[in-house]
């Protein structure tokens, strides 16, 4: 059976399951649409949370980022994993006890203000749109390769699928769909990882294979360092980011995780506070399976990529013709080659293969069959002045998807990876779109603008909002501001600077009032958004960075500003009403605690 037929079977079969579940579990009320009726078992909710959490950034892009930037990629691993622990232990049980559907609902009631609620809605929508853009881009990448369409068409196909089961099923349909998606994506990530580990190191477990000794008598990391230096790259274990930037980026990812609306809402779908803790524990186990495997997949994939692009097979034996996978990804527009020295051979090294950076594909074919993009002008490439100049552009986001082909694994493994990548992207996209629609229908319409609307009208507004959200998400998927993981990192920065501080202070500070919360959110989100827009869209240069902090790490600065402004403003304004202070005490202290000592 051909790879194309296997891919259609795997992706088509998984879609049939997802859509079948969405029809079976379709929402009939706002409670089912928003929080799945509040009756999801902890282990199922743990799997659904893991699928919601492990997006296209985790499945497709994380190993690719780590593979290309080495040590600097540890910020993503530490930030996202540590952030989930922070969320599970510090926030989830208290928010579940508060008993509201959404983050804006919590903010609006805790800070007794429709203004605070509206600002939280705006922050939630900004975060979710930035995040969902990365998911749609991931779907486009998968479909462009395996369905032989361009990335833009792939994004549109993904939009249609998400529309069907997110708009129809609501949270109830999405929850049980995500359980199935977790099973698909974890199989799709682990099976090729085990194959790769066995092939490169002889170890079955990728986690132990990463520390193994290769046939050359050296470890995986030592081999990677030597290969990288030989080709003019930095050592794999060295980074280009400063320590302060790495720290700020890790903190932004960590606190942003704890403030992500689509993950927080998952803890409202279980019956009791105890179940929120249990489902958090299950989710952490399910997430750890993938995250502890990522460094190994990145390392093994990088070794294979370097050897293959420089004319060697997995055993290190030279060959004269590039394998078919190179042309497949070249046709998908995610690999580009310009024959700088005219020798007809592909050469991969440090340096830029194209004038003007990332190439625009589809401009014809060169004399040696390469995909010609923006070729350097005559004389720009000079071997004496530029000893390391790559002839190849490789999109980082293809690493996990291309790994099985590079390693010459069976076709069914390649098809499984394609199905897993789509599952990862669509599970998170659906959760995010639900958050956007809920924020608009429940928090903006029902709670603020039109409090008299019926349950049926609110559900209609939720579905209309989801349709608009899918269209906007598709646009950003077609025109993304970076690689998938980088786009997602920006969403975490926005969450860290706006939502996280206001939730933490709302739970742990009785003194925090409306004025402090509103001021802090406005300063946090505005400063972070301005920094991101300036450096990502308005041509800001590296030497203009504040303390050398990248846009992905600036969310930590915005968070600090939020805390400081909120504290100062709240201390200069009246305290919250007594009933609000009692609510805050009740969230943190179990009922009956200390009753024996009451006077």
For each residue, the residues with C-beta under 8 A, 3 or more apart:
1: 5 6 411
2: 5 6 411
3: 6 7 411 414 415
4: 7 8 146 148
5: 1 2 8 9
6: 1 2 3 9 10 411 412 414 415
7: 3 4 10 11 146 147 414 415 418 419
8: 4 5 11 12
9: 5 6 12 13 415
10: 6 7 13 14 412 415 416 418 419
11: 7 8 14 15 146 415 418 419 422
12: 8 9 15 16
13: 9 10 16 17 419
14: 10 11 17 18 180 181 184 419 422 423
15: 11 12 18 19 161
16: 12 13 19 20
17: 13 14 20 21 180
18: 14 15 21 22 161 165 177 180 181 426
19: 15 16 22 23 164 165
20: 16 17 23 24
21: 17 18 24 25 165 169 173 176 177 180
22: 18 19 25 26 164 165 168 169 173 174 177
23: 19 20 26 168 169 173
24: 20 21 173 176
25: 21 22 169 172 173 175 176 177
26: 22 23 168 169 170 172 173
27: 32 33 168 169 170 171 172 173 459
28: 32
29: 32 33 37 455 459
30: 33 34 442 455 458 459 462
31: 34 35 37 38
32: 27 28 29 35 36 37 170 171 172
33: 27 29 30 170 171 172 438 459 462
34: 30 31 101 102 170 171 265 268 434 438 442 462
35: 31 32 38 101 171 265 268 269
36: 32 39 40 170 171 172 174 175 269
37: 29 31 32 40 172 269
38: 31 35 268 269 270 271
39: 36 269 270 271
40: 36 37 44 45 48 175 269 270 279
41: 44 45 270 275
42: 45 46 270 275 278 279 282
43: 46 47 278 279 282
44: 40 41 47 48 175 176 179
45: 40 41 42 48 49 175 266 267 269 270 275 279 282 283
46: 42 43 49 50 278 279 280 281 282 283 285 286
47: 43 44 50 51 178 179 182 183 282 283 286
48: 40 44 45 51 52 174 175 176 178 179 182 266 269
49: 45 46 52 53 263 266 279 280 282 283 286
50: 46 47 53 54 182 283 286 287
51: 47 48 54 178 179 181 182 185 423 424 427 428
52: 48 49 55 178 262 263 266 427 428 431
53: 49 50 58 84 263 283 287 428
54: 50 51 58 59 182 185 287 290 424 427 428
55: 52 58 59 131 134 135 138 424 425 427 428 429 488
56: 59 60 61 134 135 137 138 139 421 424 425 428 484 488
57: 60 61 62 134 135 138 484 485 487 488 489
58: 53 54 55 61 62 80 290 291 294 424
59: 54 55 56 62 138 185 188 189 290 400 420 421 424 425
60: 56 57 64 138 141 142 397 400 401 421 424 425 484
61: 56 57 58 64 65 134 138 396 397 400 483 484 485 488
62: 57 58 59 65 66 73 76 77 294 485
63: 66 67 294 297 298 301 399 400
64: 60 61 67 68 298 396 397 398 399 400 483 485
65: 61 62 68 69 73 76 396 483 485 486
66: 62 63 69 70 73 74 76 77 294 295 298
67: 63 64 73 297 298 299 301 302 305 396 399
68: 64 65 73 302 396 399
69: 65 66 72 73 239 240
70: 66 73 224 228 234 235 236 237 238 239
71: 74 236 237 238 239
72: 69 75 239 240 241 246
73: 62 65 66 67 68 69 70 76 77 298
74: 66 71 77 78 246 250
75: 72 78 79 241 246 249 250 253 553
76: 62 65 66 73 79 80 253 485 489
77: 62 66 73 74 80 81 291 294 295
78: 74 75 81 82 250 253 254
79: 75 76 82 83 249 250 251 252 253 254 256 257 492
80: 58 76 77 83 84 253 254 257 291
81: 77 78 84 85 287 288 291
82: 78 79 85 86 250 254 257
83: 79 80 86 87 253 254 255 256 257 258 492
84: 53 80 81 87 88 257 263 283 284 287
85: 81 82 88 89 284
86: 82 83 89 90 91 254 255 257 258
87: 83 84 90 91 92 257 258 260 263 264 280
88: 84 85 91 92 277 280 281 283 284
89: 85 86 92 280
90: 86 87 94 258 504
91: 86 87 88 94 95 258 264 503 504 507
92: 87 88 89 95 96 264 267 276 277 280
93: 96 97 267 273 276 277 280
94: 90 91 97 98 507 587 588
95: 91 92 98 100 106 264 267 268 503 507
96: 92 93 99 267 268 270 273 276
97: 93 94 273 586 587
98: 94 95 106 109 110 583 587
99: 96 268
100: 95 105 106 109 268
101: 34 35 105 265 268 438 442
102: 34 105 106 124 261 265 435 438 439 442 443
103: 106 107 120 124 259 261 264 265 499 503
104: 107 108 117 118 120 121 124 439 443 447
105: 100 101 102 108 109 117 442 443 447
106: 95 98 100 102 103 109 110 503 506
107: 103 104 110 111 116 117 119 120 502 503 506 517
108: 104 105 111 112 113 114 116 117 120 443 447
109: 98 100 105 106 112
110: 98 106 107 506 580 583 584
111: 107 108 116 117 502 506 512 513 514 517 518 576
112: 108 109 514 576 577 580
113: 108 116 117 514 517 518
114: 108 117 118 447 448
115: 118 119 514 518
116: 107 108 111 113 119 120 502 514 517 518 521
117: 104 105 107 108 111 113 114 120 121 443 447 448
118: 104 114 115 121 122 444 448
119: 107 115 116 122 123 518 521 522
120: 103 104 107 108 116 117 123 124 443 499 502 521
121: 104 117 118 124 125 439 440 443 444
122: 118 119 125 126 525
123: 119 120 126 127 494 498 499 521 525
124: 102 103 104 120 121 127 128 261 435 436 439 499
125: 121 122 128 129 436 439 440
126: 122 123 129 130 494 525 529
127: 123 124 130 131 259 260 261 491 494 495 498 499
128: 124 125 131 132 261 262 432 433 435 436 439 469 491
129: 125 126 132 133 436 469 472 473 476
130: 126 127 133 134 476 487 488 490 491 494
131: 55 127 128 134 135 260 262 428 432 487 488 491
132: 128 129 135 136 428 429 432 433 436 469 473 476 477
133: 129 130 136 137 473 476 477 480 481 487
134: 55 56 57 61 130 131 137 138 480 484 485 487 488 491
135: 55 56 57 131 132 138 139 425 426 428 429 432 473 477 484
136: 132 133 139 140 155 158 159 425 429 473 474 476 477 478
137: 56 133 134 140 141 151 155 397 476 477 480 484 487
138: 55 56 57 59 60 61 134 135 141 142 397 421 424 425 484
139: 56 135 136 142 143 154 155 157 158 422 425 426 429 477
140: 136 137 143 144 151 152 153 154 155 158 477 478
141: 60 137 138 144 145 151 154 332 334 395 397 398 401 421 484
142: 60 138 139 145 146 154 401 418 421 422 425
143: 139 140 146 147 149 151 153 154 155 157 158 422
144: 140 141 147 148 149 150 151 153 154 332 333 334
145: 141 142 148 328 329 332 334 398 401 418
146: 4 7 11 142 143 415 418
147: 7 143 144 154 157
148: 4 144 145 331
149: 143 144 153 154 157
150: 144 153 154 333
151: 137 140 141 143 144 154 155 332 333 478
152: 140 155 156 478
153: 140 143 144 149 150 156 157
154: 139 140 141 142 143 144 147 149 150 151 157 158
155: 136 137 139 140 143 151 152 158 159 474 477 478
156: 152 153 159 160 474
157: 139 143 147 149 153 154 160 161
158: 136 139 140 143 154 155 161 162 422 425 426 429 474 477
159: 136 155 156 162 163 470 471 473 474 477
160: 156 157 163 164
161: 15 18 157 158 164 165 426
162: 158 159 165 166 426 429 430 433 470
163: 159 160 166 167 466 467 470
164: 19 22 160 161 167 168
165: 18 19 21 22 161 162 168 169 173 174 177 430
166: 162 163 169 170 173 174 429 430 433 434 466 470
167: 163 164 463 466 467 470
168: 22 23 26 27 164 165 173
169: 21 22 23 25 26 27 165 166 172 173 174 177
170: 26 27 32 33 34 36 166 173 174 434 462
171: 27 32 33 34 35 36 174 175 265 269 434
172: 25 26 27 32 33 36 37 169 175 176
173: 21 22 23 24 25 26 27 165 166 168 169 170 176 177
174: 22 36 48 165 166 169 170 171 177 178 427 430 431 434
175: 25 36 40 44 45 48 171 172 178 179 269
176: 21 24 25 44 48 172 173 179 180
177: 18 21 22 25 165 169 173 174 180 181 427 430
178: 47 48 51 52 174 175 181 182 427 430 431
179: 44 47 48 51 175 176 182 183
180: 14 17 18 21 176 177 183 184
181: 14 18 51 177 178 184 185 423 424 426 427
182: 47 48 50 51 54 178 179 185 186 286 423 427
183: 47 179 180 186 187
184: 14 180 181 187 188 419 420 423
185: 51 54 59 181 182 188 189 290 420 421 423 424 427
186: 182 183 189 190 286 289 290 420
187: 183 184 190 191 416 420
188: 59 184 185 191 192 416 417 418 419 420 421 423
189: 59 185 186 192 193 290 293 297 400 417 420
190: 186 187 193 194 206 289 290 293
191: 187 188 194 195 413 416
192: 188 189 195 196 297 403 404 407 409 413 416 417
193: 189 190 196 197 206 293 296 297
194: 190 191 197 198 204 205 206
195: 191 192 198 199 404 407 409 413
196: 192 193 199 200 206 296 297 300 301 304 403 407 409
197: 193 194 200 201 203 204 205 206 209 296 300
198: 194 195 201 202 203 204 209
199: 195 196 300 314 407
200: 196 197 209 214 220 300 303 304 314
201: 197 198 209 210 212 213 214 220 300
202: 198 209 212
203: 197 198 206 208 209 212
204: 194 197 198 209
205: 194 197 208 209
206: 190 193 194 196 197 203 209 210 293 296 297 300
207: 210 292 293 296
208: 203 205 211 212
209: 197 198 200 201 202 203 204 205 206 212 220 296 300
210: 201 206 207 220 221 295 296 299
211: 208 219 220
212: 201 202 203 208 209 219 220
213: 201 217 218 219
214: 200 201 217 218 219 220 223
215:
216: 223
217: 213 214
218: 213 214 222 223 226
219: 211 212 213 214 222 223
220: 200 201 209 210 211 212 214 223 224 296 299 300 303
221: 210 224 225 236 237 299
222: 218 219 225 226
223: 214 216 218 219 220 226 227 303
224: 70 220 221 227 228 236 237 299 302 303
225: 221 222 228 229 235 236 237
226: 218 222 223 229 230
227: 223 224 230 231 303 306 307
228: 70 224 225 231 233 234 235 236 306
229: 225 226 232 233 235
230: 226 227
231: 227 228 306 310 348 349 350 388
232: 229 349 350 351 387 388
233: 228 229 236 349 350
234: 70 228 238 239 240
235: 70 225 228 229 238
236: 70 71 221 224 225 228 233 299 302
237: 70 71 221 224 225
238: 70 71 234 235
239: 69 70 71 72 234 246
240: 69 72 234
241: 72 75 245 246 249 550
242: 245 246 548
243: 246 247
244: 247 248 547 548 549
245: 241 242 248 249 548 549 550 553
246: 72 74 75 239 241 242 243 249 250 553
247: 243 244 250 251 553
248: 244 245 251 252 549 553 554 556 557
249: 75 79 241 245 246 252 253 489 549 550 552 553 556
250: 74 75 78 79 82 246 247 253 254
251: 79 247 248 254 255 496 553 556 559
252: 79 248 249 255 256 489 492 493 496 497 552 553 554 555 556 559
253: 75 76 78 79 80 83 249 250 256 257 489 492 496 552
254: 78 79 80 82 83 86 250 251 257 258 496
255: 83 86 251 252 258 259 495 496 500 555 556 559
256: 79 83 252 253 259 260 491 492 493 494 495 496 500 555
257: 79 80 82 83 84 86 87 253 254 260 263 492 495
258: 83 86 87 90 91 254 255 500 503
259: 103 127 255 256 264 495 496 498 499 500 503
260: 87 127 131 256 257 263 264 491 492 495 499
261: 102 103 124 127 128 264 265 435 439 495 499
262: 52 128 131 265 266 428 431 432 434 435
263: 49 52 53 84 87 257 260 266 431
264: 87 91 92 95 103 259 260 261 267 503
265: 34 35 101 102 103 171 261 262 268 269 431 434 435 438
266: 45 48 49 52 262 263 269 279 431
267: 45 92 93 95 96 264 270 276 279 280
268: 34 35 38 95 96 99 100 101 265
269: 35 36 37 38 39 40 45 48 171 175 265 266
270: 38 39 40 41 42 45 96 267 275 276 278 279
271: 38 39 275
272: 275 276
273: 93 96 97 276 277
274: 277 278
275: 41 42 45 270 271 272 278 279
276: 92 93 96 267 270 272 273 279 280
277: 88 92 93 273 274 280 281
278: 42 43 46 270 274 275 281 282
279: 40 42 43 45 46 49 266 267 270 275 276 282 283
280: 46 49 87 88 89 92 93 267 276 277 283 284
281: 46 88 277 278 284 285
282: 42 43 45 46 47 49 278 279 285 286
283: 45 46 47 49 50 53 84 88 279 280 286 287
284: 84 85 88 280 281 287 288
285: 46 281 282 288 289
286: 46 47 49 50 182 186 282 283 289
287: 50 53 54 81 84 283 284 290 291
288: 81 284 285 291 292
289: 186 190 285 286 292 293
290: 54 58 59 185 186 189 190 287 293 294
291: 58 77 80 81 287 288 294
292: 207 288 289 295
293: 189 190 193 206 207 289 290 296 297
294: 58 62 63 66 77 290 291 297 298
295: 66 77 210 292 298 299
296: 193 196 197 206 207 209 210 220 293 299 300
297: 63 67 189 192 193 196 206 293 294 300 301 400 403
298: 63 64 66 67 73 294 295 301 302 399
299: 67 210 220 221 224 236 295 296 302 303
300: 196 197 199 200 201 206 209 220 296 297 303 304 403 407
301: 63 67 196 297 298 304 305 399 400 402 403 406
302: 67 68 224 236 298 299 305 306
303: 200 220 223 224 227 299 300 306 307
304: 196 200 300 301 307 308 314 403 406 407
305: 67 301 302 308 309 348 394 399 402 406
306: 227 228 231 302 303 309 310 348
307: 227 303 304 310 312 313 314 316
308: 304 305 311 312 313 314 323 326 406
309: 305 306 326 346 347 348 392 394
310: 231 306 307 346 347 348
311: 308 318 319 320 345 346
312: 307 308 316 317 318 319
313: 307 308 316 317 319
314: 199 200 304 307 308 407 408
315:
316: 307 312 313
317: 312 313
318: 311 312
319: 311 312 313 323
320: 311
321:
322: 326 327 346
323: 308 319 326 405 406 408
324: 327 328 405
325: 328 329 402 405 406
326: 308 309 322 323 329 330 335 346
327: 322 324 330 331
328: 145 324 325 331 332 405
329: 145 325 326 332 334 335 398 402
330: 326 327 333 334 335 336 337 371
331: 148 327 328
332: 141 144 145 151 328 329 335
333: 144 150 151 330 336 361 362
334: 141 144 145 329 330 394 395 397 398
335: 326 329 330 332 371 392 393 394 395 398
336: 330 333 353 354 359 361 371 373 392 393
337: 330 346 353 370 371 391 392 393
338: 353 354 359 366 370 372 373 375 376 391
339: 342 343 344 345 366 367 368 370 391
340: 347 353 376 381 389 391
341: 347 381 383 391
342: 339 368
343: 339
344: 339 368
345: 311 339
346: 309 310 311 322 326 337 370 391 392
347: 309 310 340 341 390 391 392
348: 231 305 306 309 310 390 391 392 394
349: 231 232 233 388 389 390
350: 231 232 233 388 390
351: 232 386 388 389 390
352: 355 357 389 390
353: 336 337 338 340 359 389 390 391 392 393
354: 336 338 357 358 359 373 374 375 376 393
355: 352 374 375 376 377 380
356: 374
357: 352 354
358: 354 393
359: 336 338 353 354 373 374 393
360: 363 373 374
361: 333 336 371 373
362: 333
363: 360 372 373 374
364: 372
365: 369 370 371 372
366: 338 339 369 370 371 372
367: 339
368: 339 342 344
369: 365 366
370: 337 338 339 346 365 366 391
371: 330 335 336 337 361 365 366
372: 338 363 364 365 366 375
373: 336 338 354 359 360 361 363 393
374: 354 355 356 359 360 363
375: 338 354 355 372
376: 338 340 354 355 380 381
377: 355 380
378:
379: 382
380: 355 376 377
381: 340 341 376 386 389
382: 379 385 386
383: 341 386 387 389
384: 387
385: 382
386: 351 381 382 383 389
387: 232 383 384
388: 231 232 349 350 351
389: 340 349 351 352 353 381 383 386
390: 347 348 349 350 351 352 353 393
391: 337 338 339 340 341 346 347 348 353 370
392: 309 335 336 337 346 347 348 353
393: 335 336 337 353 354 358 359 373 390
394: 305 309 334 335 348 398
395: 141 334 335 398 483
396: 61 64 65 67 68 399 483 485
397: 60 61 64 137 138 141 334 401 483 484 485
398: 64 141 145 329 334 335 394 395 401 402
399: 63 64 67 68 298 301 305 396 402 403
400: 59 60 61 63 64 189 297 301 403 417 421
401: 60 141 142 145 397 398 417 418 421
402: 301 305 325 329 398 399 405 406
403: 192 196 297 300 301 304 399 400 406 407 417
404: 192 195 407 409 413 414 417
405: 323 324 325 328 402 408 409 414
406: 301 304 305 308 323 325 402 403
407: 192 195 196 199 300 304 314 403 404
408: 314 323 405
409: 192 195 196 404 405 413 414
410: 413 414
411: 1 2 3 6 414 415
412: 6 10 415 416
413: 191 192 195 404 409 410 416 417
414: 3 6 7 404 405 409 410 411 417 418
415: 3 6 7 9 10 11 146 411 412 418 419
416: 10 187 188 191 192 412 413 419 420
417: 188 189 192 400 401 403 404 413 414 420 421
418: 7 10 11 142 145 146 188 401 414 415 421 422
419: 7 10 11 13 14 184 188 415 416 422 423
420: 59 184 185 186 187 188 189 416 417 423 424
421: 56 59 60 138 141 142 185 188 400 401 417 418 424 425
422: 11 14 139 142 143 158 418 419 425 426
423: 14 51 181 182 184 185 188 419 420 426 427
424: 51 54 55 56 58 59 60 138 181 185 420 421 427 428
425: 55 56 59 60 135 136 138 139 142 158 421 422 428 429
426: 18 135 139 158 161 162 181 422 423 429 430
427: 51 52 54 55 174 177 178 181 182 185 423 424 430 431
428: 51 52 53 54 55 56 131 132 135 262 424 425 431 432
429: 55 132 135 136 139 158 162 166 425 426 432 433 473
430: 162 165 166 174 177 178 426 427 433 434
431: 52 174 178 262 263 265 266 427 428 434 435
432: 128 131 132 135 262 428 429 435 436 473
433: 128 132 162 166 429 430 436 437 466 469 470 473
434: 34 166 170 171 174 262 265 430 431 437 438 466
435: 102 124 128 261 262 265 431 432 438 439
436: 124 125 128 129 132 432 433 439 440 465 466 469
437: 433 434 440 441 462 463 464 465 466 469
438: 33 34 101 102 265 434 435 441 442 443 462
439: 102 104 121 124 125 128 261 435 436 442 443 444
440: 121 125 436 437 443 444 445 461 462 465
441: 437 438 444 445 446 458 459 461 462 464 465
442: 30 34 101 102 105 438 439 445 446 447 458 462
443: 102 104 105 108 117 120 121 438 439 440 446 447 448
444: 118 121 439 440 441 447 448 449
445: 440 441 442 448 449 450 453 458 461
446: 441 442 443 450 451 453 458
447: 104 105 108 114 117 442 443 444 451
448: 114 117 118 443 444 445 451
449: 444 445
450: 445 446 453
451: 446 447 448
452:
453: 445 446 450 457 458 461
454: 457 458
455: 29 30 458 459
456: 459 460
457: 453 454 460 461
458: 30 441 442 445 446 453 454 455 461 462
459: 27 29 30 33 441 455 456 462 463
460: 456 457 463 464
461: 440 441 445 453 457 458 464 465
462: 30 33 34 170 437 438 440 441 442 458 459 465 466
463: 167 437 459 460 466 467
464: 437 441 460 461 467 468
465: 436 437 440 441 461 462 468 469
466: 163 166 167 433 434 436 437 462 463 469 470
467: 163 167 463 464 470 471
468: 464 465 471 472
469: 128 129 132 433 436 437 465 466 472 473
470: 159 162 163 166 167 433 466 467 473 474
471: 159 467 468 474 475
472: 129 468 469 475 476
473: 129 132 133 135 136 159 429 432 433 469 470 476 477
474: 136 155 156 158 159 470 471 477 478
475: 471 472 478 479
476: 129 130 132 133 136 137 472 473 479 480
477: 132 133 135 136 137 139 140 155 158 159 473 474 480
478: 136 140 151 152 155 474 475
479: 475 476
480: 133 134 137 476 477 483 484 487
481: 133 486 487 490 536 537
482: 486 487 490 536
483: 61 64 65 395 396 397 480 486 487
484: 56 57 60 61 134 135 137 138 141 397 480 487 488
485: 57 61 62 64 65 76 134 396 397 488 489
486: 65 481 482 483 489 490 552
487: 57 130 131 133 134 137 480 481 482 483 484 490 491
488: 55 56 57 61 130 131 134 484 485 491 492
489: 57 76 249 252 253 485 486 492 493 552
490: 130 481 482 486 487 493 494 532 536 551 552
491: 127 128 130 131 134 256 260 487 488 494 495
492: 79 83 252 253 256 257 260 488 489 495 496 555
493: 252 256 489 490 496 497 528 532 551 552 553 554 555 556 558
494: 123 126 127 130 256 490 491 497 498 525 528 529 532 555
495: 127 255 256 257 259 260 261 491 492 498 499 500 555
496: 251 252 253 254 255 256 259 492 493 500 528 555 556 558 559
497: 252 493 494 500 501 524 525 527 528 554 555 556 557 558 559 561 562
498: 123 127 259 494 495 501 502 521 524 525 528 558 562
499: 103 120 123 124 127 259 260 261 495 502 503
500: 255 256 258 259 495 496 497 503 504 559
501: 497 498 504 505 520 521 524 559 562 563 566
502: 107 111 116 120 498 499 505 506 517 520 521 562 566
503: 91 95 103 106 107 258 259 264 499 500 506 507
504: 90 91 500 501 507 508
505: 501 502 508 509 512 516 517 520 563 566
506: 106 107 110 111 502 503 509 512 517 584
507: 91 94 95 503 504 584 587 588
508: 504 505 588
509: 505 506 512 584
510: 575 576 581 584 585
511: 570 571 575 576
512: 111 505 506 509 516 517 566 570 576
513: 111 516 517 570 573 574 575 576
514: 111 112 113 115 116 517 518 576
515: 518 519 569 570 573
516: 505 512 513 519 520 565 566 567 568 569 570 571 573
517: 107 111 113 116 502 505 506 512 513 514 520 521 566 570
518: 111 113 115 116 119 514 515 521 522
519: 515 516 522 523 565 566 569
520: 501 502 505 516 517 523 524 561 562 563 565 566 569
521: 116 119 120 123 498 501 502 517 518 524 525 562
522: 119 518 519 525 526
523: 519 520 526 527 558 561 562 565
524: 497 498 501 520 521 527 528 558 559 561 562 565
525: 122 123 126 494 497 498 521 522 528 529 558
526: 522 523 529 530
527: 497 523 524 530 531 554 557 558 561
528: 493 494 496 497 498 524 525 531 532 554 555 557 558
529: 126 494 525 526 532 533
530: 526 527 533 534
531: 527 528 534 535 546 551 554 557 558
532: 490 493 494 528 529 535 536 551 554
533: 529 530 536 537 538
534: 530 531 537 538 540
535: 531 532 538 540 544 545 550 551
536: 481 482 490 532 533 540 551
537: 481 533 534
538: 533 534 535
539:
540: 534 535 536 544 545
541: 544
542: 545
543:
544: 535 540 541
545: 535 540 542 548 549 550
546: 531 549 554 557
547: 244
548: 242 244 245 545
549: 244 245 248 249 545 546 553 554 556 557
550: 241 245 249 535 545 553 554
551: 490 493 531 532 535 536 554
552: 249 252 253 486 489 490 493 555
553: 75 245 246 247 248 249 251 252 493 549 550 556 557
554: 248 252 493 497 527 528 531 532 546 549 550 551 557 558
555: 252 255 256 492 493 494 495 496 497 528 552 558 559
556: 248 249 251 252 255 493 496 497 549 553 559 560
557: 248 497 527 528 531 546 549 553 554 560 561
558: 493 496 497 498 523 524 525 527 528 531 554 555 561 562
559: 251 252 255 496 497 500 501 524 555 556 562 563
560: 556 557 563 564
561: 497 520 523 524 527 557 558 564 565
562: 497 498 501 502 520 521 523 524 558 559 565 566
563: 501 505 520 559 560 566 567
564: 560 561 567 568
565: 516 519 520 523 524 561 562 568 569
566: 501 502 505 512 516 517 519 520 562 563 569 570
567: 516 563 564 570 571
568: 516 564 565 571 572
569: 515 516 519 520 565 566 572 573
570: 511 512 513 515 516 517 566 567 573
571: 511 516 567 568
572: 568 569
573: 513 515 516 569 570
574: 513
575: 510 511 513 581
576: 111 112 510 511 512 513 514 580 581
577: 112 580 581
578: 581 582
579: 582 583
580: 110 112 576 577 583 584
581: 510 575 576 577 578 584 585
582: 578 579 585 586
583: 98 110 579 580 586 587
584: 110 506 507 509 510 580 581 587 588
585: 510 581 582 588 589
586: 97 582 583 589 591
587: 94 97 98 507 583 584
588: 94 507 508 584 585
589: 585 586 593 594
590: 593
591: 586
592: 595
593: 589 590
594: 589 597 598
595: 592 598
596:
597: 594
598: 594 595
599:
